[in-house]
Amino acid sequence: MDLDMPKKIFIVDDDTMLTEALKDYLTRTTLNEIHLFNTGEECLKHLAENPGFIILDYYLNSVQKDAANGMEILEVIRKHYPNIHVIMLSSQEHYAIALQTIQKGAEQYVIKDETAFEKIASLIRELN
């Protein structure tokens, strides 16, 4: 991928304040075209747009209680679009959860803390 071309990034999280803040951060620190989704189902409808990266929350059911969780969405992405880079984002600090997401195909697992945005931007630059 050409470094001068914007990368299409999908941010999938039901926390709208977090998604807007992450979008602002990534827009300031890297060249990106960013799309926000509150549910994994919304994201899946747009996968044909061929994003380079998806930042996917582990839990995705605070907006719609019957929404699929991040692991279910990750499995669908991996099955149909194995070349998309997926970075899992979660407040869960359990090693077993992180390991499970990596085993299911996530490139990285980032914990929602004060360094999360910086880590995500760094991973995008690295994986590009």
FIKESE-965523 format. One line per field, with one value per atom (N, C-alpha, C): x, y, z; atom name; residue in one letter. Coordinates in Angstrom, 3 decimals. Layout:
<recs>
px	c(X; ...) $
py	c(Y; ...) $
pz	c(Z; ...) $
atom	c(CA; ...) $
res	c(A; ...) $
</recs>
This chain:
<recs>
px	c(0.845; 0.000; 0.890; 0.554; 1.310; 1.140; 2.263; 2.194; 1.521; 1.499; 0.873; -0.632; -1.142; -2.572; -3.249; -4.417; -5.125; -5.499; -5.405; -5.829; -7.288; -8.091; -9.485; -9.502; -9.975; -10.009; -11.441; -11.902; -13.201; -12.967; -13.662; -13.639; -15.016; -15.040; -16.298; -16.347; -17.143; -17.262; -18.580; -19.267; -20.549; -20.403; -19.193; -18.914; -18.617; -19.631; -19.472; -18.445; -18.299; -17.270; -15.883; -15.670; -14.377; -14.106; -15.104; -14.873; -14.558; -15.249; -14.971; -13.579; -13.206; -11.880; -10.784; -10.983; -9.994; -9.907; -11.044; -11.046; -10.240; -10.489; -9.749; -8.254; -7.895; -6.476; -5.819; -6.451; -5.869; -5.814; -6.794; -6.792; -5.626; -5.318; -4.202; -2.842; -2.732; -1.413; -1.041; -2.014; -1.721; -2.699; -2.387; -3.250; -4.278; -5.523; -6.549; -7.877; -8.664; -10.075; -10.800; -11.508; -12.049; -13.570; -14.091; -15.533; -15.862; -16.923; -17.320; -18.588; -18.601; -19.767; -20.042; -21.316; -21.700; -21.920; -22.123; -22.315; -21.454; -21.160; -20.423; -21.227; -22.531; -23.391; -23.304; -23.270; -23.113; -21.794; -20.744; -19.426; -19.451; -20.050; -20.080; -20.759; -21.762; -22.461; -21.546; -20.448; -19.558; -18.203; -18.030; -16.736; -16.330; -17.291; -16.961; -16.203; -16.217; -15.455; -13.963; -13.608; -12.223; -11.364; -11.719; -10.865; -9.526; -8.494; -7.196; -7.123; -7.859; -7.814; -9.210; -9.442; -10.652; -10.207; -10.620; -10.381; -11.704; -11.697; -12.930; -12.997; -14.049; -14.266; -14.668; -14.205; -14.525; -16.005; -16.533; -17.962; -18.662; -19.787; -20.504; -22.007; -22.450; -23.894; -24.518; -23.895; -24.540; -25.575; -25.425; -26.388; -27.560; -27.266; -28.285; -27.978; -28.853; -28.599; -28.418; -28.989; -28.857; -27.735; -26.925; -25.829; -24.776; -24.121; -23.044; -21.868; -21.111; -19.931; -18.747; -17.655; -16.481; -15.904; -15.949; -15.412; -16.222; -17.535; -18.386; -18.120; -17.957; -17.676; -16.294; -15.326; -13.976; -14.002; -14.761; -14.851; -15.412; -16.419; -17.002; -15.985; -15.305; -14.299; -13.219; -12.705; -11.632; -12.087; -13.332; -13.843; -13.957; -14.449; -14.739; -13.695; -12.950; -11.962; -10.683; -9.958; -8.792; -7.630; -7.612; -6.487; -6.649; -7.803; -8.006; -7.305; -6.537; -5.897; -6.956; -7.047; -8.014; -7.255; -7.527; -6.956; -8.110; -8.053; -9.101; -8.817; -9.869; -9.772; -10.741; -10.255; -11.135; -10.651; -11.586; -11.225; -10.873; -11.048; -10.733; -9.222; -8.694; -7.253; -6.864; -7.753; -7.489; -6.649; -5.563; -4.665; -5.398; -6.283; -7.002; -7.859; -8.482; -9.302; -8.408; -7.306; -6.367; -5.874; -5.493; -4.995; -6.070; -7.284; -8.391; -8.605; -8.530; -8.731; -7.610; -6.387; -5.252; -5.404; -5.821; -6.021; -7.115; -8.101; -9.204; -8.854; -7.654; -7.218; -6.968; -7.144; -6.808; -5.293; -4.844; -3.403; -2.834; -3.612; -3.184; -4.398; -4.129; -5.153; -4.679; -5.442; -5.073; -6.075; -5.546; -6.393; -6.722; -7.989; -8.426; -7.827; -6.721; -6.098; -5.578; -4.798; -4.339; -3.363; -2.824; -1.892; -2.515; -3.780; -4.418; -4.361; -4.682; -4.719; -3.333; -2.336; -0.956; -0.546; -0.915; -0.590; -1.266; -2.516; -3.257; -2.633; -2.312; -1.669; -0.346; 0.417; 1.705; 1.516; 0.526; 0.244; -0.173; -0.969; -1.392; -0.185; 0.707; 1.910; 2.776; 2.889; 3.706; 3.153; 1.855; 1.229; 1.022; 1.106; 0.922; 2.110) $
py	c(-1.172; 0.000; 1.235; 2.223; 3.460; 4.257; 4.673; 5.397; 6.755; 7.319; 8.620; 8.524; 7.316; 7.122; 6.947; 7.551; 7.346; 5.882; 5.434; 4.085; 4.161; 3.210; 3.156; 2.344; 2.968; 2.335; 2.353; 1.186; 1.085; 0.995; 1.823; 1.739; 1.244; 0.111; -0.530; -0.610; 0.259; 0.297; 0.962; 0.473; 1.051; 2.275; 2.643; 3.839; 4.988; 5.819; 6.865; 7.922; 8.199; 9.159; 8.619; 7.344; 6.737; 6.713; 6.328; 6.249; 7.617; 8.650; 10.004; 10.463; 10.186; 10.567; 9.825; 8.527; 7.742; 8.232; 8.536; 9.077; 10.374; 11.282; 12.542; 12.302; 11.389; 11.094; 10.529; 9.556; 8.936; 9.909; 10.784; 11.782; 12.752; 13.099; 14.023; 13.361; 12.076; 11.442; 10.639; 10.261; 9.495; 9.906; 9.548; 9.866; 8.749; 9.048; 8.008; 8.488; 7.540; 7.744; 6.853; 7.449; 6.693; 6.647; 5.449; 5.231; 4.642; 5.148; 4.703; 3.862; 2.792; 1.918; 1.590; 1.618; 1.311; -0.170; -0.938; -2.381; -3.109; -4.336; -5.156; -5.435; -5.556; -5.811; -4.670; -3.422; -2.270; -2.366; -2.716; -2.869; -3.929; -5.066; -6.165; -5.757; -4.895; -4.429; -3.622; -3.110; -2.233; -2.871; -4.145; -4.791; -4.812; -4.756; -4.732; -3.455; -2.450; -1.218; -1.442; -2.631; -3.070; -2.189; -2.118; -1.358; -2.068; -1.299; -1.897; -2.377; -1.681; -1.966; -1.882; -2.740; -2.643; -2.664; -1.650; -1.600; -2.015; -3.164; -3.839; -4.027; -3.501; -3.659; -5.105; -5.579; -6.945; -7.088; -6.115; -6.104; -5.092; -5.461; -4.557; -4.575; -4.646; -4.784; -3.765; -2.611; -1.636; -0.796; -0.653; 0.103; -0.788; -1.966; -2.950; -4.223; -4.595; -5.728; -7.050; -7.182; -8.426; -8.378; -7.339; -7.211; -8.298; -8.703; -9.693; -9.075; -9.906; -9.389; -9.358; -8.774; -8.617; -9.921; -10.965; -12.259; -12.831; -12.695; -13.192; -12.415; -11.115; -10.287; -10.616; -10.808; -11.183; -12.472; -13.447; -14.727; -14.534; -13.681; -13.422; -12.704; -11.713; -10.983; -11.941; -12.763; -13.698; -14.701; -15.133; -16.121; -15.535; -14.299; -13.719; -12.716; -12.103; -11.078; -11.290; -12.361; -12.700; -11.719; -10.850; -9.931; -8.607; -8.371; -7.132; -7.253; -6.241; -6.206; -5.874; -6.705; -6.469; -6.288; -5.158; -4.857; -4.874; -5.781; -5.848; -4.808; -4.162; -3.128; -3.491; -3.501; -3.914; -3.368; -3.251; -2.889; -4.138; -5.310; -6.574; -6.773; -6.915; -7.089; -8.545; -9.449; -10.867; -11.436; -12.085; -12.685; -13.702; -14.479; -15.516; -14.907; -13.774; -13.117; -12.606; -11.968; -11.475; -12.623; -13.715; -14.877; -15.444; -15.501; -16.029; -15.170; -13.855; -12.996; -13.174; -13.340; -13.564; -14.915; -15.934; -17.250; -17.232; -16.368; -16.264; -15.363; -14.742; -14.000; -12.521; -11.980; -10.567; -10.401; -9.301; -9.043; -8.657; -7.886; -7.411; -7.225; -7.153; -6.909; -5.698; -4.625; -3.395; -3.138; -2.914; -2.610; -1.127; -0.814; 0.583; 1.228; 1.903; 2.658; 3.970; 4.699; 6.017; 5.955; 4.792; 4.667; 3.958; 3.603; 2.793; 3.466; 4.752; 5.430; 5.448; 5.724; 5.744; 4.359; 3.319; 1.950; 1.605; 1.991; 1.694; 2.420; 3.691; 4.445; 3.819; 3.396; 2.750; 1.432; 0.638; -0.632; -0.411; 0.612; 0.906; 1.265; 2.082; 2.430; 1.193; 0.359; -0.872; -1.869; -2.112; -3.126; -2.671; -1.379; -0.829; -1.221) $
pz	c(0.000; 0.000; 0.000; -0.782; -0.875; 0.415; 1.014; 2.281; 2.137; 0.913; 0.704; 0.522; 0.311; 0.123; 1.480; 1.652; 2.920; 3.100; 4.320; 4.661; 5.104; 4.652; 5.094; 6.378; 7.441; 8.752; 9.268; 9.715; 10.363; 11.864; 12.619; 14.074; 14.496; 15.202; 15.585; 17.106; 17.692; 19.154; 19.492; 20.509; 20.895; 21.797; 22.144; 22.942; 21.977; 21.704; 20.691; 21.083; 22.357; 22.777; 22.454; 22.718; 22.425; 20.928; 20.131; 18.687; 18.103; 18.550; 18.053; 18.476; 19.713; 20.194; 19.443; 19.208; 18.468; 17.022; 16.429; 15.061; 15.008; 15.938; 15.978; 16.126; 17.015; 17.251; 15.984; 15.363; 14.169; 12.997; 12.906; 11.840; 12.015; 13.257; 13.531; 13.369; 13.665; 13.723; 12.477; 11.666; 10.460; 9.368; 8.145; 7.014; 6.868; 7.170; 7.202; 6.667; 6.192; 5.900; 6.896; 7.844; 8.968; 8.929; 9.182; 9.244; 10.612; 11.228; 12.564; 12.500; 13.304; 13.386; 14.851; 15.240; 16.619; 16.864; 15.788; 15.931; 14.899; 15.205; 14.265; 13.014; 13.170; 12.025; 11.014; 11.503; 10.609; 9.848; 10.549; 9.933; 8.842; 9.127; 8.162; 6.855; 6.942; 5.740; 4.819; 5.353; 4.582; 4.250; 4.536; 4.299; 2.829; 1.920; 0.493; 0.119; 0.994; 0.762; 0.970; 1.407; 1.543; 2.457; 3.737; 4.651; 4.836; 5.108; 5.399; 6.829; 7.704; 9.135; 9.729; 10.719; 11.535; 12.983; 13.717; 15.155; 15.776; 16.431; 16.826; 18.334; 18.932; 20.371; 20.681; 21.822; 22.247; 22.594; 23.355; 23.691; 22.811; 22.251; 21.342; 21.568; 22.793; 22.976; 23.923; 24.115; 24.994; 24.242; 22.929; 22.138; 21.755; 21.231; 20.880; 21.651; 22.542; 23.433; 22.699; 21.509; 20.777; 19.737; 19.775; 18.816; 19.061; 17.991; 18.095; 18.837; 19.539; 20.226; 19.255; 19.696; 18.851; 18.347; 19.162; 18.738; 17.574; 17.650; 16.565; 15.274; 15.396; 14.226; 13.669; 14.548; 14.120; 13.293; 13.741; 13.015; 11.610; 11.474; 10.151; 9.259; 9.811; 9.033; 8.544; 9.439; 9.069; 8.012; 8.104; 7.150; 5.744; 5.635; 4.323; 3.828; 4.737; 4.373; 5.187; 4.918; 5.747; 5.657; 4.648; 4.492; 5.222; 5.810; 6.561; 7.915; 8.273; 9.585; 10.642; 11.671; 12.747; 14.052; 14.710; 16.022; 17.009; 17.971; 18.994; 20.061; 20.527; 21.547; 22.660; 23.890; 24.979; 26.316; 27.238; 28.610; 29.418; 28.805; 29.467; 29.526; 30.724; 30.893; 31.127; 30.796; 31.015; 29.885; 30.254; 29.270; 28.402; 28.985; 28.239; 27.132; 27.399; 26.376; 25.250; 25.609; 24.605; 23.730; 24.352; 23.620; 22.691; 23.176; 22.374; 21.122; 21.247; 20.075; 19.066; 19.537; 18.641; 17.935; 18.685; 18.088; 17.023; 17.187; 16.225; 15.040; 15.069; 13.894; 14.062; 15.253; 15.449; 15.389; 14.841; 14.752; 16.123; 16.845; 18.164; 19.053; 20.340; 21.356; 22.157; 22.108; 22.803; 23.919; 25.121; 26.282; 26.278; 26.558; 26.619; 27.866; 27.663; 28.741; 28.165; 28.933; 28.489; 27.312; 26.995; 25.867; 24.666; 24.739; 23.688; 22.318; 22.243; 20.947; 20.311; 21.122; 20.629; 20.115; 20.864; 20.445; 19.118; 18.980; 17.746; 16.556; 16.711; 15.630; 15.245; 16.229; 15.977; 15.232; 15.624; 14.948; 13.495; 13.252; 11.890; 11.028; 11.560; 10.810; 10.577; 11.583; 11.525; 10.505; 10.554; 9.715; 8.281; 8.072; 6.737; 5.920) $
atom	c(N; CA; C; N; CA; C; N; CA; C; N; CA; C; N; CA; C; N; CA; C; N; CA; C; N; CA; C; N; CA; C; N; CA; C; N; CA; C; N; CA; C; N; CA; C; N; CA; C; N; CA; C; N; CA; C; N; CA; C; N; CA; C; N; CA; C; N; CA; C; N; CA; C; N; CA; C; N; CA; C; N; CA; C; N; CA; C; N; CA; C; N; CA; C; N; CA; C; N; CA; C; N; CA; C; N; CA; C; N; CA; C; N; CA; C; N; CA; C; N; CA; C; N; CA; C; N; CA; C; N; CA; C; N; CA; C; N; CA; C; N; CA; C; N; CA; C; N; CA; C; N; CA; C; N; CA; C; N; CA; C; N; CA; C; N; CA; C; N; CA; C; N; CA; C; N; CA; C; N; CA; C; N; CA; C; N; CA; C; N; CA; C; N; CA; C; N; CA; C; N; CA; C; N; CA; C; N; CA; C; N; CA; C; N; CA; C; N; CA; C; N; CA; C; N; CA; C; N; CA; C; N; CA; C; N; CA; C; N; CA; C; N; CA; C; N; CA; C; N; CA; C; N; CA; C; N; CA; C; N; CA; C; N; CA; C; N; CA; C; N; CA; C; N; CA; C; N; CA; C; N; CA; C; N; CA; C; N; CA; C; N; CA; C; N; CA; C; N; CA; C; N; CA; C; N; CA; C; N; CA; C; N; CA; C; N; CA; C; N; CA; C; N; CA; C; N; CA; C; N; CA; C; N; CA; C; N; CA; C; N; CA; C; N; CA; C; N; CA; C; N; CA; C; N; CA; C; N; CA; C; N; CA; C; N; CA; C; N; CA; C; N; CA; C; N; CA; C; N; CA; C; N; CA; C; N; CA; C; N; CA; C; N; CA; C; N; CA; C; N; CA; C; N; CA; C; N; CA; C; N; CA; C; N; CA; C; N; CA; C; N; CA; C; N; CA; C; N; CA; C; N; CA; C; N; CA; C; N; CA; C; N; CA; C; N; CA; C) $
res	c(M; M; M; D; D; D; L; L; L; D; D; D; M; M; M; P; P; P; K; K; K; K; K; K; I; I; I; F; F; F; I; I; I; V; V; V; D; D; D; D; D; D; D; D; D; T; T; T; M; M; M; L; L; L; T; T; T; E; E; E; A; A; A; L; L; L; K; K; K; D; D; D; Y; Y; Y; L; L; L; T; T; T; R; R; R; T; T; T; T; T; T; L; L; L; N; N; N; E; E; E; I; I; I; H; H; H; L; L; L; F; F; F; N; N; N; T; T; T; G; G; G; E; E; E; E; E; E; C; C; C; L; L; L; K; K; K; H; H; H; L; L; L; A; A; A; E; E; E; N; N; N; P; P; P; G; G; G; F; F; F; I; I; I; I; I; I; L; L; L; D; D; D; Y; Y; Y; Y; Y; Y; L; L; L; N; N; N; S; S; S; V; V; V; Q; Q; Q; K; K; K; D; D; D; A; A; A; A; A; A; N; N; N; G; G; G; M; M; M; E; E; E; I; I; I; L; L; L; E; E; E; V; V; V; I; I; I; R; R; R; K; K; K; H; H; H; Y; Y; Y; P; P; P; N; N; N; I; I; I; H; H; H; V; V; V; I; I; I; M; M; M; L; L; L; S; S; S; S; S; S; Q; Q; Q; E; E; E; H; H; H; Y; Y; Y; A; A; A; I; I; I; A; A; A; L; L; L; Q; Q; Q; T; T; T; I; I; I; Q; Q; Q; K; K; K; G; G; G; A; A; A; E; E; E; Q; Q; Q; Y; Y; Y; V; V; V; I; I; I; K; K; K; D; D; D; E; E; E; T; T; T; A; A; A; F; F; F; E; E; E; K; K; K; I; I; I; A; A; A; S; S; S; L; L; L; I; I; I; R; R; R; E; E; E; L; L; L; N; N; N) $
</recs>
